[in-house]
Amino acid sequence: MTDTSDWDSSPEQIVGTHAMLLNEKVVLVTGSTRGIGRAIASCCVHQGARVLVHGRDRQLGQQVVESLGPRAALHLDDLADPE
């Protein structure tokens, strides 16, 4: 098993030399109010994308959007509900 205890998982390290790879692209990240979705949304913003944060919890979504800055917006919806 690989020891990952000393890995820095900051968006800056993950993006590395690919900064601005998504410059001016629009990205919808479903389930991005927590966990891996939130990390992906953060990486996309750091790569220059505009990000639509998706989730079901308004408070969590607003916190994520505030932390990502002006390149992020929030969309609330339950994708499990077909209606």
C-alpha positions as CSV (number, residue, x, y, z in Angstrom):
1,M,0.0,0.0,0.0
2,T,1.3,3.5,-0.8
3,D,1.9,5.8,2.1
4,T,0.1,9.0,1.3
5,S,0.5,10.6,4.7
6,D,2.9,13.3,3.4
7,W,1.0,14.2,0.3
8,D,-0.2,17.7,-0.1
9,S,-3.6,17.6,-1.8
10,S,-3.9,21.3,-2.2
11,P,-5.4,22.4,-5.6
12,E,-2.1,24.2,-6.4
13,Q,-0.2,20.9,-6.1
14,I,-2.8,18.9,-8.0
15,V,-2.9,21.5,-10.9
16,G,0.8,21.8,-11.0
17,T,2.0,22.8,-14.4
18,H,-1.5,22.6,-15.9
19,A,-2.6,25.9,-14.5
20,M,-5.2,27.6,-16.6
21,L,-5.9,24.4,-18.6
22,L,-9.6,25.1,-18.2
23,N,-9.3,28.9,-18.7
24,E,-12.8,30.3,-19.6
25,K,-14.4,26.9,-19.7
26,V,-17.7,26.3,-17.8
27,V,-17.8,23.2,-15.6
28,L,-20.7,21.6,-13.7
29,V,-19.6,19.5,-10.8
30,T,-22.4,17.4,-9.4
31,G,-22.3,16.7,-5.7
32,S,-19.7,19.4,-5.2
33,T,-20.8,20.7,-1.8
34,R,-18.5,18.2,0.0
35,G,-15.9,15.6,-0.4
36,I,-14.3,14.8,-3.8
37,G,-16.8,16.9,-5.7
38,R,-15.8,19.9,-3.7
39,A,-12.1,19.2,-4.4
40,I,-12.8,18.8,-8.1
41,A,-14.7,22.1,-8.1
42,S,-11.8,23.8,-6.4
43,C,-9.2,22.3,-8.9
44,C,-11.4,23.5,-11.8
45,V,-11.5,27.1,-10.4
46,H,-7.7,27.0,-9.9
47,Q,-7.4,25.9,-13.6
48,G,-9.3,29.0,-14.7
49,A,-12.8,27.5,-15.1
50,R,-16.1,29.0,-14.1
51,V,-17.8,26.4,-11.9
52,L,-21.4,25.6,-11.2
53,V,-21.4,24.0,-7.8
54,H,-24.3,21.5,-7.4
55,G,-25.9,20.0,-4.3
56,R,-29.0,19.7,-2.2
57,D,-27.9,21.7,0.8
58,R,-28.1,25.4,0.4
59,Q,-25.9,26.3,3.4
60,L,-23.1,24.0,2.3
61,G,-23.4,25.2,-1.3
62,Q,-23.2,28.8,-0.3
63,Q,-20.1,28.1,1.8
64,V,-18.4,26.3,-1.1
65,V,-19.2,29.2,-3.6
66,E,-17.9,31.8,-1.1
67,S,-14.7,29.8,-0.7
68,L,-14.2,29.5,-4.5
69,G,-14.9,33.2,-5.2
70,P,-16.5,35.0,-8.1
71,R,-15.8,32.2,-10.6
72,A,-18.4,29.9,-8.9
73,A,-22.2,29.8,-8.7
74,L,-24.6,27.5,-7.0
75,H,-27.3,25.3,-8.4
76,L,-29.6,23.4,-5.9
77,D,-31.3,20.3,-7.2
78,D,-31.9,16.6,-6.3
79,L,-30.7,14.7,-9.4
80,A,-32.2,11.5,-8.0
81,D,-35.7,13.0,-8.4
82,P,-36.7,12.6,-12.1
83,E,-39.4,15.3,-11.8
